[in-house]
Amino acid sequence: MSQDILQERMFEALINGDRQASRQIVQESINQGACHEAIVMNLFWPVYERVQKLHRKDQISTVAHHLATRLLRSLADQAAANYRCKSPRNRSIFAVSGPSDSDELGGQIAVDLLEGDGYEVAFAGGGIANDEILSRIHQVQPDVLLLFASAPSDLPSIRALVDKLNEIGACRNTQIVVGGGVFNRAEGLAEEIGADLWATSPDELLEVMRDSADRRATSDQRTVGRQKRRKVA
């Protein structure tokens, strides 16, 4: 069965809250030889993005959105328990997300895959004040700060956090990585806020973090970014 058909069936199952049908689709994918990581990246994630897009445009009801979000979180948890964990990369990640349940779900999908890829991950979710995030970063000195955001309303706080980190320079070895819907919809936005790395999907995130562990934005790039800042719809 084609991936497009599976995605369409999964979308319908999720927005209707059909738990049995959603599990059956996952089992069919496994029977066809897909590993749990591939199911998450090639099935769950595209459907997640579709649900968020339609909800943002008021093309599905809040009930449908909540049914889909809660059920997909359950499926993602079950998949993560079956990941084939790789050897430790000896790199730590502190991750936060936007405040909504759907923001946290997107962040969870990403960090579960990163943990399976060998990273040591701590995920705090959303709704955390910048001063608490800064305090945590100073305390644990993570190799990576991952900021996952899907809404434009998250940007002022993210920009302020990144600016503060660069201003105080207390965590120069912490790489700033961003991802999520708002960065996908505005090309160049991640560079503008001064991020070191960015990705539009979990599989791309895994790739760039493997290949660019030492990449840092220069002070000149951050200055240009601040000068180019704009509003994002």
URKAVEN-V481337 format. One record per residue. N is the residue number from 0. PSI is psi as a letter, one per 40 degrees, with the letter a starting at -180 (* if undefined). NEAR is the number of other ideal C-beta (glycine too) atoms within 8 Angstrom. D_LAST is the distance of its C-alpha to the last C-alpha in Angstrom with 1 decimal. Layout:
n,psi,near,d_last
N,PSI,NEAR,D_LAST
N,PSI,NEAR,D_LAST
This chain:
n,psi,near,d_last
0,h,5,36.8
1,i,5,33.8
2,d,7,30.6
3,d,6,28.6
4,d,8,31.0
5,d,13,30.9
6,d,12,27.1
7,d,8,27.4
8,d,10,30.2
9,d,13,28.4
10,d,12,25.3
11,d,10,27.7
12,d,12,29.7
13,d,15,26.8
14,e,12,25.2
15,e,9,28.8
16,f,9,29.7
17,g,9,32.6
18,d,8,33.7
19,d,6,36.8
20,d,11,35.2
21,d,13,32.5
22,d,9,35.3
23,d,8,37.3
24,d,13,34.5
25,d,13,34.4
26,d,8,38.2
27,d,10,38.3
28,d,12,36.0
29,d,10,38.4
30,d,6,41.4
31,e,7,40.0
32,e,4,40.0
33,h,10,36.4
34,i,6,36.2
35,d,11,34.0
36,d,11,31.7
37,d,9,31.2
38,d,14,30.7
39,d,16,27.8
40,d,12,26.1
41,e,9,27.0
42,d,16,26.9
43,d,14,25.2
44,d,12,22.1
45,d,9,21.2
46,d,14,21.8
47,d,12,19.8
48,d,9,16.7
49,d,10,17.5
50,d,17,18.0
51,d,12,14.6
52,d,8,12.9
53,d,10,15.2
54,d,13,14.8
55,d,6,11.0
56,e,6,11.9
57,f,5,14.9
58,e,5,17.3
59,i,9,19.4
60,i,5,20.9
61,d,6,20.5
62,d,6,24.0
63,d,11,23.4
64,d,14,20.5
65,d,9,22.8
66,d,12,25.7
67,d,14,24.0
68,d,12,22.6
69,d,10,26.0
70,d,13,28.1
71,d,14,26.1
72,d,11,26.6
73,d,9,30.3
74,d,12,30.5
75,d,14,28.7
76,d,8,31.2
77,d,9,34.1
78,d,15,33.0
79,d,12,32.7
80,e,6,36.2
81,e,7,37.4
82,i,12,35.8
83,g,7,38.4
84,h,6,37.8
85,i,7,38.4
86,i,4,40.4
87,h,5,38.9
88,e,8,36.9
89,f,4,37.8
90,h,9,34.2
91,i,11,32.5
92,h,15,28.8
93,h,13,27.3
94,i,15,24.1
95,i,13,21.6
96,i,16,18.5
97,i,14,15.9
98,e,7,17.7
99,i,9,17.5
100,d,9,20.2
101,d,12,18.0
102,d,17,16.7
103,d,12,20.4
104,d,13,21.5
105,d,15,19.4
106,d,18,20.7
107,d,12,24.2
108,d,14,24.3
109,d,14,23.5
110,d,13,26.0
111,d,13,28.7
112,d,15,28.7
113,d,14,28.9
114,d,12,31.8
115,d,12,33.5
116,e,10,33.2
117,e,8,35.2
118,i,12,33.0
119,h,9,33.8
120,h,10,30.7
121,h,10,29.9
122,h,10,26.8
123,e,9,26.0
124,a,9,23.0
125,i,11,20.5
126,f,4,21.0
127,h,9,22.9
128,i,5,23.0
129,d,10,22.7
130,d,6,26.4
131,d,8,27.5
132,d,12,25.6
133,d,11,27.2
134,d,8,30.5
135,d,10,30.4
136,d,14,29.6
137,d,8,32.5
138,d,6,34.8
139,e,8,34.4
140,g,8,33.2
141,i,11,31.3
142,d,8,31.1
143,h,14,27.4
144,h,14,24.6
145,h,15,22.1
146,h,16,18.7
147,h,15,16.9
148,h,15,13.4
149,e,13,11.2
150,i,10,8.6
151,d,8,6.2
152,e,6,9.1
153,e,14,11.5
154,d,12,10.7
155,d,7,12.9
156,d,8,15.7
157,d,12,15.6
158,d,10,15.7
159,d,9,18.5
160,d,12,20.3
161,d,13,20.4
162,d,10,21.4
163,d,10,24.1
164,d,15,25.4
165,d,10,25.8
166,d,6,27.3
167,d,6,30.0
168,f,7,30.7
169,e,6,32.4
170,f,10,31.1
171,d,5,31.3
172,e,6,32.2
173,h,12,29.1
174,h,12,26.7
175,h,14,23.0
176,h,16,21.2
177,i,15,17.6
178,i,12,16.3
179,i,16,14.1
180,d,11,11.2
181,d,14,8.4
182,d,13,11.0
183,d,7,11.9
184,e,6,8.7
185,g,8,8.7
186,h,3,12.3
187,e,7,14.1
188,d,11,11.9
189,d,10,14.8
190,d,11,17.2
191,d,11,15.4
192,e,13,15.8
193,f,13,19.4
194,i,13,19.6
195,d,9,22.9
196,i,13,21.9
197,i,11,19.0
198,i,11,19.0
199,e,7,17.1
200,i,8,19.8
201,d,12,22.8
202,d,7,25.3
203,d,9,23.6
204,d,14,23.3
205,d,11,27.1
206,d,9,27.8
207,d,12,26.2
208,d,13,27.6
209,d,8,31.0
210,e,6,31.0
211,f,9,29.3
212,d,8,30.7
213,e,4,31.7
214,h,8,28.7
215,i,6,27.4
216,h,11,25.0
217,i,6,27.2
218,d,6,27.0
219,d,6,26.5
220,d,10,23.4
221,d,11,22.0
222,d,8,22.9
223,d,8,21.2
224,d,13,18.0
225,d,10,18.1
226,d,6,18.7
227,e,8,15.8
228,i,8,13.1
229,i,5,9.9
230,i,4,6.7
231,h,9,3.8
232,*,3,0.0
